């Protein structure tokens, strides 16, 4: 089966850190860019970050720039999103995506 498995979410206090992981199976992971998106309660899904498979170039939404770092380990078929200095407004379900494939989401809750 073609899958993306997101993990690493949790409950953290403001200012804390989390590292999200997105592990792929069933397809050639290194052929695709991988992105992270999030959906806060009652809001639309928005892009957070992505990493290119060819040159490793990265993109960050303004809302997380300077606080998040995306990286990929193609040997492990995994992309990581390191999130630091978390804010309550970062509370959302985080999804990883590759082309038309979506992971199931992992909940991040940041308490004030």
Contact map, one row per residue, 1 for C-alpha under 8 A:
1110000000000000000000001100000000000000000000000000000000000000000000000000000000000000000000000000000000000000
1111000000000000000000011110000000000000000000000000000000000000000000000000000000000000000000000000100000000000
1111100000000000000000011100000000000000000000000000000000000000000000000000000000000000000000000000111000000000
0111110000000000000001111000000000000000000000000000000000000000000000000000000000000000000000011000111100000000
0011111000000000000011110000000000000000000000000000000000000000000000000000000000000000000000010000001110000000
0001111100000000000111100000000000000000000000000000000000000000000000000000000000000000000001110000001111000000
0000111110000000000111000000000000000000000000000000000000000000000000000000000000000000000000000000000011000000
0000011111000000011110000000000000000000000000000000000000000000000000000000000000000000000000000000000001000000
0000001111100000011100000000000000000000000000000000000000000000000000000000000000000000000000000000000001111000
0000000111110000010000000000000000000000000000000000000000000000000000000000000000000000000000000000000001111000
0000000011111000000000000000000000000000000000000000000000000000000000000000000000000000000000000000000000011110
0000000001111101110000000000000000000000000000000000000000000000000000000000000000000000000000000000000000011110
0000000000111111000000000000000000000000000000000000000000000000000000000000000000000100000000000000000000000111
0000000000011111000000000000000000000000000000000000000000000000000000000000000000001111000000000000000000000111
0000000000001111100000000000000000000000000000000000000000000000000000000000000000011110000000000000000000000000
0000000000011111110000000000000000000000000000000000000000000000000000000000000000011100000000000000000000000000
0000000000010011111000000000000000000000000000000000000000000000000000000000000001111100000000000000000000000000
0000000111010001111100000000000000000000000000000000000000000000000000000000000001110000000000000000000000000000
0000000110000000111110000000000000000000000000000000000000000000000000000000000111100000000000000000000000000000
0000011110000000011111000000000000000000000000000000000000000000000000000000000111100000000000000000000000000000
0000111100000000001111100000000000000000000000000000000000000000000000000000011110000000000000000000000000000000
0001111000000000000111110000000000000000000000000000000000000000000000000000011100000000000000010000001000000000
0001110000000000000011111000000000000000000000000000000000000000000000000001111000000000000000000000000000000000
0111100000000000000001111110100000000000000000000000000000000000000000000000110000000000000000000000000000000000
1111000000000000000000111110100000000000000000000000000000000000000000000000100000000000000000000000000000000000
1110000000000000000000011111000000000000000000000000000000000000000000000000000000000000000000000000000000000000
0100000000000000000000011111100000000000000000000000000000000000000000000000000000000000000000000000000000000000
0000000000000000000000000111111100000000000000000000000000000000000000000000000000000000000000000000000000000000
0000000000000000000000011011111100000000000000000000000000000000000000000100100000000000000000000000000000000000
0000000000000000000000000001111110000000000000000000100000000000000000000100100000000000000000000000000000000000
0000000000000000000000000001111110000000000000000000110000000000000000000000000000000000000000000000000000000000
0000000000000000000000000001111111000000000000000001100000000000000000000000000000000000000000000110000000000000
0000000000000000000000000000011111100000000000000111110000000000000000000000000000000000000000000110000000000000
0000000000000000000000000000000111110000000000000111100000000000000000000000001000000000000000011110000000000000
0000000000000000000000000000000011111000000000111110000000000000000000000000000000000000000000011100000000000000
0000000000000000000000000000000001111100000000111100000000000000000000000000000010000000000001111000000000000000
0000000000000000000000000000000000111110000011111000000000000000000000000000000000000000000001111000000000000000
0000000000000000000000000000000000011111000011110000000000000000000000000000000000000000000111100000000000000000
0000000000000000000000000000000000001111101111000000000000000000000000000000000000000000000111000000000000000000
0000000000000000000000000000000000000111111110000000000000000000000000000000000000000000011110000000000000000000
0000000000000000000000000000000000000011111000000000000000000000000000000000000000000000000100000000000000000000
0000000000000000000000000000000000000001111100000000000000000000000000000000000000000000000000000000000000000000
0000000000000000000000000000000000000011111110000000000000000000000000000000000000000000000000000000000000000000
0000000000000000000000000000000000000011011111000000000000000000000000000000000000000000000000000000000000000000
0000000000000000000000000000000000001111001111100000000000000000000000000000000000000000000000000000000000000000
0000000000000000000000000000000000001110000111110000000000000000000000000000000000000000000000000000000000000000
0000000000000000000000000000000000111100000011111000000000001000000000000000000000000000000000000000000000000000
0000000000000000000000000000000000111100000001111100000000011011000000000000000000000000000000000000000000000000
0000000000000000000000000000000000111000000000111110000001111000000001000000000000000000000000000000000000000000
0000000000000000000000000000000011110000000000011111000001110000000001000000000000000000000000000000000000000000
0000000000000000000000000000000011100000000000001111100111100000000001110000000000000000000000000000000000000000
0000000000000000000000000000000111000000000000000111111111000000000000000000000000000000000000000000000000000000
0000000000000000000000000000011111000000000000000011111110000000000000000000000000000000000000000000000000000000
0000000000000000000000000000001010000000000000000001111100000000000000000000000000000000000000000000000000000000
0000000000000000000000000000000000000000000000000001111110000000000000000000000000000000000000000000000000000000
0000000000000000000000000000000000000000000000000011111111000000000000000000000000000000000000000000000000000000
0000000000000000000000000000000000000000000000000011101111100000000000000000000000000000000000000000000000000000
0000000000000000000000000000000000000000000000001111000111110000000001000000000000000000000000000000000000000000
0000000000000000000000000000000000000000000000001110000011111000000000000000000000000000000000000000000000000000
0000000000000000000000000000000000000000000000011100000001111101100100000000000000000000000000000000000000000000
0000000000000000000000000000000000000000000000111000000000111111100000000000000000000000000000000000000000000000
0000000000000000000000000000000000000000000000000000000000011111100000000000000000000000000000000000000000000000
0000000000000000000000000000000000000000000000010000000000001111100000000000000000000000000000000000000000000000
0000000000000000000000000000000000000000000000010000000000011111111100000000000000000000000000000000000000000000
0000000000000000000000000000000000000000000000000000000000011111111100000000000000000000000000000000000000000000
0000000000000000000000000000000000000000000000000000000000000001111110000000000000000000000000000000000000000000
0000000000000000000000000000000000000000000000000000000000000001111110000000000000111100000000000000000000000000
0000000000000000000000000000000000000000000000000000000000010001111111000000000011110000000000000000000000000000
0000000000000000000000000000000000000000000000000000000000000000011111100000000111100000000000000000000000000000
0000000000000000000000000000000000000000000000001110000001000000000111110000001111000000000000000000000000000000
0000000000000000000000000000000000000000000000000010000000000000000011111000001110000000000000000000000000000000
0000000000000000000000000000000000000000000000000010000000000000000001111100111100000000000000000000000000000000
0000000000000000000000000000000000000000000000000000000000000000000000111111111000000000000000000000000000000000
0000000000000000000000000000110000000000000000000000000000000000000000011111111000000000000000000000000000000000
0000000000000000000000000000000000000000000000000000000000000000000000001111110000000000000000000000000000000000
0000000000000000000000100000000000000000000000000000000000000000000000001111110000000000000000000000000000000000
0000000000000000000000111000110000000000000000000000000000000000000000011111111000000000000000000000000000000000
0000000000000000000011110000000000000000000000000000000000000000000000011111111100000000000000000000000000000000
0000000000000000000011100000000001000000000000000000000000000000000001111100111110000000000000000000000000000000
0000000000000000001111000000000000000000000000000000000000000000000011110000011111000000000000000000000000000000
0000000000000000001110000000000000010000000000000000000000000000000111100000001111100000000000000000000000000000
0000000000000000111100000000000000000000000000000000000000000000000111000000000111110000000000000000000000000000
0000000000000000111100000000000000000000000000000000000000000000001110000000000011111100000000000000000000000000
0000000000000011110000000000000000000000000000000000000000000000001100000000000001111100000000000000000000000000
0000000000000111100000000000000000000000000000000000000000000000001000000000000000111110000000000000000000000000
0000000000001111100000000000000000000000000000000000000000000000001000000000000000111111010000000000000000000100
0000000000000110000000000000000000000000000000000000000000000000000000000000000000001111111000000000000000000111
0000000000000100000000000000000000000000000000000000000000000000000000000000000000000111111000000000000000001111
0000000000000000000000000000000000000000000000000000000000000000000000000000000000000011111000000000000000000100
0000000000000000000000000000000000000001000000000000000000000000000000000000000000000111111100000000000000011100
0000000000000000000000000000000000000001000000000000000000000000000000000000000000000011111110000000000000111100
0000000000000000000000000000000000000111100000000000000000000000000000000000000000000000011111000000000000111000
0000000000000000000000000000000000000111000000000000000000000000000000000000000000000000001111100000000011110000
0000010000000000000000000000000000011110000000000000000000000000000000000000000000000000000111110000000011110000
0000010000000000000000000000000000011100000000000000000000000000000000000000000000000000000011111000011111000000
0001110000000000000001000000000001111000000000000000000000000000000000000000000000000000000001111100011010000000
0001000000000000000000000000000001111000000000000000000000000000000000000000000000000000000000111111111000000000
0000000000000000000000000000000111100000000000000000000000000000000000000000000000000000000000011111110000000000
0000000000000000000000000000000111000000000000000000000000000000000000000000000000000000000000001111100000000000
0000000000000000000000000000000000000000000000000000000000000000000000000000000000000000000000001111110000000000
0111000000000000000000000000000000000000000000000000000000000000000000000000000000000000000000001111111000000000
0011000000000000000000000000000000000000000000000000000000000000000000000000000000000000000000111101111100000000
0011110000000000000001000000000000000000000000000000000000000000000000000000000000000000000000111000111110000000
0001110000000000000000000000000000000000000000000000000000000000000000000000000000000000000000100000011111000000
0000111000000000000000000000000000000000000000000000000000000000000000000000000000000000000011110000001111100000
0000011111000000000000000000000000000000000000000000000000000000000000000000000000000000000011100000000111110000
0000000011000000000000000000000000000000000000000000000000000000000000000000000000000000001111000000000011111000
0000000011110000000000000000000000000000000000000000000000000000000000000000000000000000011111000000000001111100
0000000011110000000000000000000000000000000000000000000000000000000000000000000000000001011100000000000000111110
0000000000111100000000000000000000000000000000000000000000000000000000000000000000000111111000000000000000011111
0000000000111100000000000000000000000000000000000000000000000000000000000000000000000011000000000000000000001111
0000000000001100000000000000000000000000000000000000000000000000000000000000000000000011000000000000000000000111
